[in-house]
Amino acid sequence: MTDKQLEESGRMWSSAAADYDDISFSVQDALLHTTMRLNPSSGDSVLDIATGTGMSARNAARFGARVTGIDIADGLLAAAREISADIDPPITFVKADAACLPFPDAHFDRAVSTFGIMFAPDQEGAAGELARVVRPGGRAVITSWAPDPAVGRVFELLSEYQEPSPQSGPSPMVWGEERGVANLLGDHFAVSFESGVSYGYFDSTEELWRFYARTFGPVREIVDSKDTSTVKELSRRFKEEHDQFANGLGLTIPRPYLLTKAVRRN
């Protein structure tokens, strides 16, 4: 990814700024699952890749870990620093690309990424950097969306309204398949897997749309940059996609994910 592409992607994810923390809260069931499988010890050095507003970093710090969170989005990093200001031990937040980490070899005891590293355009580069910075015997835990209509169709729909990207490559959902993760990490890590489902709960499709338009960078950018008729069209199609999840309580949206536990080979 070129510097220009990196900045453009960072601006997109930054567009929701601190509101993105509500996205992390809405998938906290999966983030808790990830943190418990990471299971850091007090004093461990932990890297959180694509930290967003830092919720997984804060979860790891609860164990007494010394956490560094990286992201390409200035707006998310600024929000992460503000939200995490009172956390002890303090969390360090650094602007960095997952495929070009500014850390020495074998620098971290553990690494975590919750729905983050999967969106790195250079998947092999990100996997290689993860292997480089985790010490032999160290652990990485990665949670990624599994290929599923409830999640995948949303990204497909949004892609119809986004500017064409010159950056091409495998689908982010590769990280949500055991074979894909094994191909990326298997040379350097012993990998094992566990499936999970994060549930989204909303009163209506209208509430769901308003939530994503406020909190999720890819949607927020479209809402802020497109004309009214285009946004209305996307809103209608987005809500139609989620009508299937209506029940007597509102909406219950199952969002399957794959958790990977990867232990660095010696």
FENZIZI-V675550 format. One line per field, one symbol per residue. phi: phi as a letter, one per 40 degrees, with the letter a starting at -180 (. if undefined). psi: psi as a letter, one per 40 degrees, with the letter a starting at -180 (. if undefined). burial: I if it has 24 or more other C-alpha atoms within 12 Angstrom, else O. A space follows every 10 residues. Layout:
phi=???
psi=???
burial=???
//
This chain:
phi=.cdccccccc ccccccfccc ccccccbccc ccdcccccfc cdgccbbbcf cgcgcccccc cccgccbbbb acbdcccccc ccccdccbcc bcbbcacdca ccbcdfcbca aaabfbdccc dccccccccd cccccdgcbb bbbbccdadc bdcccccccc bccdcccbic cdcdccbdcc ccccbccbbc bbbacabcbb bacacccccc ccccbbddcd ccdcbccdcc ccccdccccc cbdcccacch bbbcbcabbb bbbccc
psi=hidddddddd dddedebddd dddddefddd ddddddddfi iheihhhhhf dbeedddddd ddeeihhhhi iehddddddd dddedehhii hhhhhihdeg hfiiifdidi iihhfcddeh dgdddddddd ddehiheihh hhhihihidd ddddddddde eiihhehiai idedeehddd ddddeddeih iiihiihhhh hididddddd dddddhdddd ddddeiiddd dddddddddd dedeeiaeeb hhhhgiihhh hhhhi.
burial=IOOOOIOIII IIIIIIIIII IIIIIIIIII IIIIIOIIII OOOIIIIIII IIIIIIIIII IIIOIIIIII IIIIIIIIII IOIIOOIOII IIIIIIIIII IOIOOIIIII IIIIIIIIII IIIIOIIIII IIIIIIOIII IIIIIIIOOI IIOIIOIIOO IIOOOOOOOO IIIIIIIIOI IIOIIIOIII IIIIIIIIOI IIOIIIOIIO IIIIIIIIII IIIOOOOOOO IOOIIOOIIO IIOOIOOOOO IIIIIIIIII IIIIOO
//
